[in-house]
Amino acid sequence: MHLPLIATLALIHVASAQLIPGRTAAPTTAAPTTAAPTTAASTTTASDSDSASVSATASVPAPAIAAVTGCHLHESQLICMGPGETEYIVQTTPTQTAGLPASYTDCHNHGAELFCVAPNGDDVQVSLPNPPGSAGGRIGGKETGSSHKHCHFHAGVEHCVGDGEKSRDGPPECGVPKRDYNVRLRVGLLFVIMATSALGVFAPIFLHNIFPKKFPLLFTILKQFGTGIIISTAFVHLLVHASLMFANKCLGNLAYEGTPAAILMAGIFLSFLVEYLGQRIVLARKKATSSLGQEQQAQALLSNQVVGILVMEAGILFHSLLIGLTLVVAGDSFFLTLFVVILFHQMFEGLALGTRIATIGAPADRQLLSNSDPLNRGASNGTDKSGGAPVDETTNRSSDLNTQPLSLTLSKKLSLAALFAFVTPVGMAIGIGVLDHFNGNDKSTIIAIGTLDALSAGILVWTGIVEMWAADWMTGSHGHKAELADADTLTVVLGGAGLMTGMALMSLLGKWA
């Protein structure tokens, strides 16, 4: 009977509730609103909802995530993984590496902050590494923020490509970093590096000794591949590493910004000086002797060639020693990745050095003696400059053919190669010995490594461009003609492909090492 009256009163009550001052009546009500004034501050704006923040609001009945797992230590911060592989910082101070919680569960909100429950029952705050409203949210060798930061190790020091090396403000941390080091793994892989280096540097020597004339095209390709390796090592690896060392914040501001390039030029000049003095010594010996026999001339050219190889090997050995040291002191989180890269690096560098050692004293030296030696041109033309008497050209040619070309013995070639095979493991052994004390951010360490890197870069720039690239393609050197200057089209194309492949592969490895 009173149903119409009750319905009318209900409608009046709803209308009055919607017309309260400060409220705007909506034509449709898809969801009820809460009139309590204390919840007005808990509503979120459109810009807040678009950001990747973990700051939940009180109006959300459930937390944004249920748990974080895969917790691990990154420097001094505890990092855990949330949904979608998003990394979260756990606001706690780990006391030791062992016994870190693997996960935090029952995540919930306290106001605008997110908390998760630790295994011991404590509430621990969890947050993204970036403030609300910023894009990104990944650290530890991945992207973080809009700068797409990428962190990796160079010379045992973590370098980050982006808008700053640390995600937090303040002075740089230059103390000894606390990292996990699996010593047994490093000792075992030391022998793997040794075997790989030996395989790369010894293989060309044995192949050339067993099949000296059957694979000329193969050795041409390998030599050009090695040339590309050496040039890329000088610029992409050594010069870049030296620049990173001298740009380290722990070193402070350099008074002279061109320090790495200046040291590189010093390396180039030292390489030139050593080879120039060697050439002067050879010429002085020739002038002191009125007449040189064929064997003496070959010995002089061989000595000059050995000096060039030793200069190149010096640059490689400095570099390889530092590689072994810095490989070992990289943290476990990046060690295996860096190890695989260094494995290929040593193989390629070994091939580059081995092919040059294998061809020391090749028969081309003998064939070019009369053409390349200005002091011997008279003899080749049938005139003896010392006595003025004509020389029978047929007899001279017969003497040339009966004279065996001088070359290093196999044992000496293997000795040169063994230096490369063992130097990186020696560097690794040194690194293992100082594992708990090595600080790549120490000023003296930065200067020492940066200087050796830049100096080695200069040595390899001279060797790669002058002694290898230009000599093989245009000028010739040490009694060898420029083998690709007038080679057939197939040899030129394959040699050029080998050169560019060596550059490309070694430059690719420069992304990680």
C-alpha positions as CSV (number, residue, x, y, z in Angstrom):
1,M,0.0,0.0,0.0
2,H,2.8,2.3,0.9
3,L,5.2,1.1,-1.8
4,P,4.8,4.3,-4.0
5,L,5.5,6.5,-1.0
6,I,8.7,4.5,-0.1
7,A,10.0,4.6,-3.6
8,T,9.5,8.4,-3.8
9,L,11.4,9.0,-0.6
10,A,14.3,6.8,-1.8
11,L,14.6,8.8,-5.0
12,I,14.6,12.1,-3.1
13,H,17.4,10.7,-0.8
14,V,19.6,9.7,-3.8
15,A,19.2,13.0,-5.5
16,S,20.1,15.0,-2.4
17,A,23.2,12.8,-1.9
18,Q,24.4,13.6,-5.4
19,L,23.9,17.4,-5.0
20,I,26.2,17.8,-2.0
21,P,28.4,20.9,-2.4
22,G,31.8,20.1,-3.8
23,R,30.5,17.1,-5.8
24,T,29.5,17.0,-9.5
25,A,26.6,14.9,-10.3
26,A,27.4,12.4,-13.0
27,P,24.7,11.5,-15.6
28,T,25.7,7.8,-15.2
29,T,27.3,6.0,-12.2
30,A,29.4,3.2,-13.5
31,A,31.0,2.8,-10.1
32,P,30.0,4.1,-6.7
33,T,32.1,6.9,-5.2
34,T,33.2,7.2,-1.6
35,A,32.1,10.3,0.2
36,A,34.6,10.0,3.1
37,P,36.9,13.1,3.0
38,T,39.9,11.0,4.2
39,T,40.0,9.1,0.9
40,A,40.1,12.1,-1.4
41,A,43.9,12.2,-1.3
42,S,44.2,8.6,-2.3
43,T,42.8,9.0,-5.8
44,T,45.4,8.7,-8.6
45,T,45.8,11.0,-11.6
46,A,46.1,9.9,-15.2
47,S,49.8,10.7,-15.3
48,D,50.4,8.5,-12.2
49,S,48.6,5.6,-13.7
50,D,50.8,5.8,-16.8
51,S,54.1,5.6,-14.9
52,A,55.9,2.4,-14.0
53,S,55.8,3.1,-10.2
54,V,55.2,0.6,-7.5
55,S,53.6,3.2,-5.3
56,A,50.1,1.9,-5.0
57,T,47.1,3.9,-3.8
58,A,44.8,3.3,-0.9
59,S,41.9,3.0,-3.2
60,V,43.4,-0.1,-4.8
61,P,42.3,-3.1,-2.7
62,A,45.2,-5.4,-3.9
63,P,48.9,-4.7,-4.3
64,A,50.5,-4.2,-7.7
65,I,52.5,-7.4,-7.3
66,A,52.2,-10.5,-5.2
67,A,55.9,-11.3,-4.7
68,V,59.4,-10.7,-5.9
69,T,61.8,-13.6,-6.6
70,G,65.2,-14.3,-7.9
71,C,66.9,-12.0,-5.4
72,H,70.6,-11.3,-5.9
73,L,73.2,-8.8,-4.8
74,H,74.3,-6.1,-7.2
75,E,77.2,-4.2,-5.6
76,S,75.6,-3.1,-2.2
77,Q,72.0,-3.4,-3.3
78,L,69.7,-6.3,-3.1
79,I,67.8,-6.7,-6.4
80,C,64.7,-8.9,-6.9
81,M,62.6,-9.7,-10.0
82,G,59.0,-8.9,-10.2
83,P,56.4,-9.6,-12.9
84,G,57.6,-9.1,-16.5
85,E,61.3,-9.3,-15.4
86,T,61.1,-5.9,-13.8
87,E,63.8,-5.4,-11.3
88,Y,63.0,-4.0,-7.8
89,I,65.3,-2.7,-5.1
90,V,64.8,-4.2,-1.7
91,Q,65.4,-1.5,0.9
92,T,67.5,-3.5,3.2
93,T,71.2,-3.8,4.0
94,P,72.6,-7.3,3.3
95,T,75.1,-8.3,5.9
96,Q,76.8,-11.1,3.9
97,T,76.6,-12.7,0.5
98,A,75.5,-16.1,1.8
99,G,72.1,-16.5,3.2
100,L,70.4,-13.8,1.1
101,P,66.6,-14.4,0.9
102,A,65.6,-15.9,-2.4
103,S,62.2,-14.2,-2.5
104,Y,59.8,-11.8,-0.6
105,T,56.1,-12.7,-0.6
106,D,52.7,-11.3,0.5
107,C,53.4,-7.9,-1.0
108,H,51.0,-5.2,0.2
109,N,50.6,-1.4,0.4
110,H,51.1,1.0,3.3
111,G,49.7,4.2,1.9
112,A,51.7,4.9,-1.3
113,E,54.5,2.6,-0.5
114,L,54.9,-1.1,-1.3
115,F,56.1,-3.6,1.3
116,C,56.8,-7.3,1.1
117,V,57.2,-9.9,3.8
118,A,60.7,-11.3,4.3
119,P,61.3,-15.0,5.3
120,N,61.7,-13.9,8.9
121,G,58.3,-12.2,8.9
122,D,59.5,-8.6,8.7
123,D,58.0,-6.0,6.4
124,V,60.6,-4.7,3.9
125,Q,60.0,-1.8,1.6
126,V,60.3,-2.6,-2.2
127,S,60.7,0.0,-4.9
128,L,61.7,0.5,-8.5
129,P,65.2,2.0,-9.1
130,N,63.7,5.1,-10.7
131,P,61.3,7.6,-9.2
132,P,57.6,7.5,-10.2
133,G,56.9,8.8,-13.7
134,S,60.3,7.9,-15.2
135,A,60.6,5.3,-17.9
136,G,62.6,2.2,-17.5
137,G,63.5,0.4,-14.3
138,R,66.3,-2.1,-15.0
139,I,69.7,-2.2,-13.6
140,G,72.6,-4.6,-13.2
141,G,73.9,-4.7,-16.7
142,K,70.6,-3.9,-18.4
143,E,68.5,-0.8,-19.2
144,T,67.5,1.7,-16.6
145,G,65.6,4.9,-17.2
146,S,65.3,6.7,-20.5
147,S,69.1,6.6,-20.9
148,H,69.1,2.9,-21.7
149,K,72.1,2.3,-19.5
150,H,74.2,-0.7,-20.3
151,C,76.7,-1.8,-17.7
152,H,79.6,-4.2,-18.4
153,F,83.2,-4.8,-17.3
154,H,86.4,-3.3,-18.8
155,A,89.7,-3.9,-17.0
156,G,87.9,-5.2,-14.0
157,V,85.9,-2.0,-13.6
158,E,82.2,-1.8,-14.3
159,H,81.4,0.8,-16.9
160,C,77.9,2.0,-17.7
161,V,76.9,3.6,-21.0
162,G,74.2,6.2,-20.3
163,D,73.6,9.3,-18.3
164,G,75.9,8.5,-15.5
165,E,77.7,5.4,-14.1
166,K,75.6,5.1,-11.0
167,S,71.9,5.3,-10.6
168,R,72.3,7.2,-7.3
169,D,73.7,10.6,-6.8
170,G,76.8,11.4,-4.7
171,P,80.5,10.9,-5.0
172,P,81.8,7.8,-6.9
173,E,82.5,4.7,-4.9
174,C,86.2,4.0,-5.3
175,G,86.8,1.3,-2.7
176,V,87.3,-2.4,-3.3
177,P,84.0,-3.7,-4.6
178,K,82.4,-6.7,-3.0
179,R,81.7,-9.4,-5.6
180,D,81.3,-13.1,-5.8
181,Y,84.3,-15.0,-7.0
182,N,84.3,-18.7,-7.9
183,V,88.0,-19.3,-7.6
184,R,87.9,-23.0,-8.6
185,L,86.1,-22.1,-11.8
186,R,88.7,-19.5,-12.6
187,V,91.6,-21.9,-12.0
188,G,90.0,-24.5,-14.3
189,L,89.3,-22.0,-17.1
190,L,92.8,-20.7,-16.9
191,F,93.9,-23.9,-18.7
192,V,91.1,-23.6,-21.2
193,I,92.4,-20.1,-22.2
194,M,96.0,-21.6,-22.4
195,A,94.9,-24.4,-24.7
196,T,92.9,-22.0,-26.9
197,S,95.7,-19.5,-27.2
198,A,98.2,-22.3,-28.0
199,L,95.8,-23.7,-30.7
200,G,95.4,-20.3,-32.4
201,V,99.1,-19.4,-32.5
202,F,100.7,-22.9,-33.1
203,A,98.3,-24.1,-35.8
204,P,99.5,-21.8,-38.6
205,I,103.1,-22.6,-37.8
206,F,102.7,-26.3,-38.1
207,L,100.5,-26.0,-41.2
208,H,103.1,-23.9,-42.9
209,N,105.9,-26.2,-41.9
210,I,104.1,-29.3,-43.1
211,F,102.4,-27.9,-46.2
212,P,104.6,-24.9,-47.2
213,K,103.6,-24.7,-50.8
214,K,100.2,-26.3,-51.0
215,F,98.1,-23.6,-49.3
216,P,99.4,-20.2,-50.5
217,L,95.9,-18.8,-50.9
218,L,94.8,-20.0,-47.5
219,F,97.7,-18.4,-45.8
220,T,97.1,-15.1,-47.7
221,I,93.5,-15.1,-46.4
222,L,94.7,-15.9,-42.8
223,K,97.3,-13.2,-42.9
224,Q,94.7,-10.6,-44.0
225,F,92.3,-11.9,-41.4
226,G,95.0,-11.4,-38.8
227,T,95.7,-7.9,-40.1
228,G,92.1,-7.0,-39.5
229,I,92.3,-8.5,-36.0
230,I,95.3,-6.5,-35.1
231,I,93.9,-3.2,-36.4
232,S,90.6,-3.7,-34.6
233,T,92.3,-4.7,-31.4
234,A,94.3,-1.4,-31.5
235,F,91.4,0.9,-32.0
236,V,88.2,-0.8,-30.7
237,H,89.7,-2.6,-27.7
238,L,92.9,-0.9,-26.5
239,L,92.3,2.7,-27.4
240,V,88.7,2.6,-26.1
241,H,89.8,0.8,-22.9
242,A,92.5,3.4,-22.3
243,S,89.9,6.2,-22.8
244,L,87.5,4.6,-20.4
245,M,90.3,4.2,-17.8
246,F,91.3,7.9,-18.0
247,A,87.6,8.9,-17.9
248,N,87.1,7.1,-14.6
249,K,85.5,9.4,-12.0
250,C,87.8,8.0,-9.3
251,L,90.8,9.5,-11.2
252,G,89.3,13.0,-11.2
253,N,89.4,15.4,-14.0
254,L,92.3,15.1,-16.4
255,A,94.3,18.3,-16.8
256,Y,95.0,17.2,-20.4
257,E,92.0,15.5,-22.1
258,G,94.2,14.1,-24.9
259,T,96.2,11.9,-22.6
260,P,95.1,8.5,-24.2
261,A,95.8,9.8,-27.8
262,A,99.2,11.2,-26.7
263,I,100.3,7.9,-25.2
264,L,99.1,6.1,-28.4
265,M,101.3,8.4,-30.4
266,A,104.2,7.6,-28.1
267,G,103.6,3.9,-28.8
268,I,103.6,4.6,-32.6
269,F,106.9,6.5,-32.3
270,L,108.6,3.9,-30.2
271,S,107.6,1.2,-32.7
272,F,109.0,3.3,-35.5
273,L,112.2,4.1,-33.6
274,V,112.9,0.4,-32.9
275,E,112.4,-0.6,-36.5
276,Y,114.3,2.4,-37.9
277,L,117.3,1.7,-35.6
278,G,117.2,-1.9,-36.7
279,Q,117.2,-0.9,-40.3
280,R,120.2,1.5,-39.7
281,I,122.2,-1.3,-38.1
282,V,121.6,-3.6,-41.1
283,L,122.6,-0.8,-43.5
284,A,125.8,-0.1,-41.4
285,R,126.8,-3.7,-41.6
286,K,126.4,-3.7,-45.4
287,K,128.5,-0.6,-45.8
288,A,131.2,-2.0,-43.6
289,T,131.5,-5.0,-45.9
290,S,132.7,-4.4,-49.5
291,S,130.8,-7.4,-50.8
292,L,128.1,-9.4,-49.2
293,G,127.3,-12.9,-50.2
294,Q,123.9,-14.2,-50.8
295,E,123.6,-15.8,-47.4
296,Q,124.8,-12.7,-45.6
297,Q,122.2,-10.6,-47.4
298,A,119.4,-13.1,-46.5
299,Q,120.6,-13.1,-42.9
300,A,120.3,-9.3,-42.8
301,L,116.8,-9.3,-44.2
302,L,115.8,-12.1,-41.8
303,S,117.1,-10.1,-38.8
304,N,115.1,-7.1,-39.9
305,Q,111.9,-9.2,-40.3
306,V,112.4,-10.7,-36.8
307,V,112.6,-7.2,-35.3
308,G,109.3,-6.3,-36.9
309,I,107.6,-9.5,-35.5
310,L,109.0,-8.8,-32.0
311,V,107.6,-5.3,-32.1
312,M,104.2,-6.6,-33.0
313,E,104.4,-9.3,-30.3
314,A,105.4,-6.8,-27.7
315,G,102.1,-4.9,-28.2
316,I,100.1,-8.2,-28.2
317,L,101.8,-9.5,-25.0
318,F,101.1,-6.3,-23.0
319,H,97.5,-6.5,-24.1
320,S,97.1,-10.2,-23.4
321,L,98.6,-9.9,-19.9
322,L,96.0,-7.2,-19.0
323,I,93.2,-9.4,-20.5
324,G,94.1,-12.3,-18.2
325,L,94.2,-10.0,-15.2
326,T,91.0,-8.2,-15.9
327,L,89.1,-11.3,-16.9
328,V,89.6,-12.9,-13.5
329,V,88.7,-9.9,-11.4
330,A,85.3,-9.5,-13.2
331,G,82.4,-10.5,-10.9
332,D,80.7,-13.9,-11.3
333,S,77.6,-12.2,-12.7
334,F,79.5,-11.4,-15.9
335,F,82.5,-13.7,-15.7
336,L,81.3,-16.5,-18.0
337,T,80.0,-14.1,-20.7
338,L,83.4,-12.3,-20.6
339,F,85.2,-15.6,-20.7
340,V,83.5,-16.7,-23.9
341,V,84.4,-13.4,-25.5
342,I,88.0,-13.6,-24.4
343,L,88.2,-17.2,-25.7
344,F,87.4,-16.0,-29.3
345,H,89.6,-13.0,-28.8
346,Q,92.6,-15.1,-28.0
347,M,91.9,-17.5,-30.8
348,F,91.7,-14.7,-33.4
349,E,94.8,-12.9,-32.0
350,G,96.7,-16.2,-32.0
351,L,95.9,-16.7,-35.6
352,A,97.1,-13.2,-36.5
353,L,100.4,-13.7,-34.7
354,G,100.9,-17.3,-35.8
355,T,100.5,-16.6,-39.5
356,R,103.2,-13.9,-39.3
357,I,105.6,-16.0,-37.3
358,A,105.1,-18.9,-39.7
359,T,106.1,-16.9,-42.8
360,I,109.4,-15.5,-41.3
361,G,112.1,-16.1,-43.8
362,A,109.9,-17.2,-46.7
363,P,111.5,-18.0,-50.1
364,A,110.3,-14.6,-51.4
365,D,113.2,-13.1,-49.4
366,R,115.7,-14.9,-51.6
367,Q,113.9,-14.1,-54.8
368,L,113.8,-10.4,-54.1
369,L,117.3,-10.0,-52.8
370,S,118.7,-8.6,-56.1
371,N,115.7,-6.3,-56.6
372,S,115.1,-5.0,-53.1
373,D,118.7,-4.4,-52.1
374,P,120.2,-1.2,-53.7
375,L,123.7,-2.4,-52.7
376,N,123.3,-5.5,-54.7
377,R,121.8,-4.2,-57.9
378,G,125.2,-4.1,-59.6
379,A,125.6,-7.8,-59.1
380,S,122.2,-8.6,-60.4
381,N,123.0,-6.7,-63.6
382,G,126.1,-8.7,-64.2
383,T,128.6,-6.2,-62.8
384,D,130.7,-6.6,-59.6
385,K,130.9,-3.1,-58.1
386,S,133.7,-4.1,-55.7
387,G,136.2,-5.2,-58.3
388,G,134.8,-3.8,-61.5
389,A,135.1,-7.2,-63.3
390,P,132.0,-8.6,-65.0
391,V,130.3,-11.5,-63.5
392,D,128.7,-14.3,-65.4
393,E,124.9,-13.8,-65.0
394,T,124.3,-17.5,-65.5
395,T,126.7,-18.4,-62.7
396,N,125.0,-15.8,-60.5
397,R,121.6,-17.3,-61.1
398,S,122.9,-20.8,-60.5
399,S,124.3,-19.6,-57.2
400,D,121.0,-18.1,-56.2
401,L,119.1,-21.3,-57.0
402,N,121.6,-23.4,-55.0
403,T,121.5,-21.1,-52.0
404,Q,118.8,-22.2,-49.5
405,P,116.7,-19.3,-48.1
406,L,117.4,-18.6,-44.5
407,S,114.6,-19.0,-42.0
408,L,114.1,-19.4,-38.3
409,T,114.2,-22.9,-37.1
410,L,110.9,-24.5,-36.0
411,S,112.0,-24.4,-32.4
412,K,112.6,-20.7,-32.5
413,K,109.2,-20.0,-34.1
414,L,107.5,-22.1,-31.5
415,S,109.4,-20.2,-28.8
416,L,108.0,-16.9,-30.1
417,A,104.5,-18.4,-30.3
418,A,104.8,-19.9,-26.7
419,L,105.2,-16.4,-25.3
420,F,101.7,-15.6,-26.5
421,A,100.2,-18.9,-25.4
422,F,101.3,-18.5,-21.8
423,V,101.0,-14.7,-21.2
424,T,97.3,-14.6,-20.7
425,P,97.2,-17.5,-18.3
426,V,100.0,-15.8,-16.4
427,G,97.8,-12.6,-16.2
428,M,94.9,-14.8,-14.9
429,A,97.2,-16.3,-12.3
430,I,98.2,-12.9,-11.1
431,G,94.5,-11.9,-11.0
432,I,93.6,-14.9,-8.9
433,G,96.4,-14.0,-6.4
434,V,95.1,-10.5,-5.9
435,L,91.4,-11.3,-6.2
436,D,90.5,-10.1,-2.7
437,H,92.6,-6.9,-2.9
438,F,92.3,-5.8,-6.5
439,N,90.7,-2.4,-6.9
440,G,90.1,-1.3,-10.5
441,N,89.1,2.1,-9.2
442,D,92.4,2.9,-7.5
443,K,94.2,5.8,-9.0
444,S,97.5,4.0,-9.5
445,T,95.7,1.0,-11.0
446,I,93.7,3.2,-13.4
447,I,96.9,5.1,-14.6
448,A,98.9,1.9,-15.0
449,I,96.2,0.0,-17.0
450,G,95.3,3.0,-19.0
451,T,98.9,3.8,-19.9
452,L,99.7,0.2,-21.0
453,D,96.5,0.0,-23.0
454,A,97.2,3.2,-24.9
455,L,100.9,2.3,-25.4
456,S,100.0,-1.2,-26.7
457,A,97.4,0.5,-29.0
458,G,100.1,2.6,-30.5
459,I,102.4,-0.4,-31.1
460,L,99.6,-2.3,-32.8
461,V,98.5,0.7,-34.9
462,W,102.1,0.9,-36.4
463,T,102.4,-2.8,-36.8
464,G,98.9,-3.3,-38.2
465,I,98.8,-0.4,-40.7
466,V,102.5,-0.1,-41.7
467,E,104.0,-3.5,-41.3
468,M,101.0,-5.6,-42.3
469,W,98.3,-3.7,-44.2
470,A,100.4,-1.4,-46.3
471,A,103.3,-3.9,-46.7
472,D,101.0,-6.6,-48.0
473,W,99.0,-4.5,-50.4
474,M,101.3,-1.7,-51.6
475,T,104.9,-1.3,-50.4
476,G,106.3,-4.6,-49.3
477,S,108.8,-5.0,-46.4
478,H,111.8,-6.9,-45.2
479,G,112.6,-8.4,-48.6
480,H,109.0,-9.5,-49.3
481,K,107.2,-8.0,-52.2
482,A,103.7,-6.7,-51.8
483,E,102.0,-10.0,-52.4
484,L,98.6,-8.4,-53.2
485,A,99.8,-5.4,-55.3
486,D,99.6,-7.4,-58.5
487,A,97.8,-10.5,-57.4
488,D,95.0,-12.0,-59.4
489,T,91.4,-10.9,-58.9
490,L,90.4,-13.9,-56.8
491,T,93.3,-13.5,-54.4
492,V,92.6,-9.8,-54.0
493,V,88.9,-10.3,-53.4
494,L,89.4,-13.2,-50.9
495,G,92.2,-11.3,-49.2
496,G,90.1,-8.2,-48.8
497,A,87.2,-10.3,-47.5
498,G,89.6,-11.8,-44.9
499,L,90.8,-8.3,-43.9
500,M,87.2,-7.0,-43.4
501,T,86.1,-10.1,-41.6
502,G,88.9,-9.8,-39.1
503,M,88.0,-6.2,-38.4
504,A,84.3,-6.9,-38.1
505,L,84.6,-9.9,-35.8
506,M,87.1,-8.3,-33.4
507,S,85.1,-5.1,-33.4
508,L,82.0,-7.1,-32.5
509,L,83.8,-8.6,-29.5
510,G,84.5,-5.1,-28.4
511,K,80.9,-4.8,-27.2
512,W,81.6,-7.1,-24.3
513,A,85.4,-6.9,-23.8
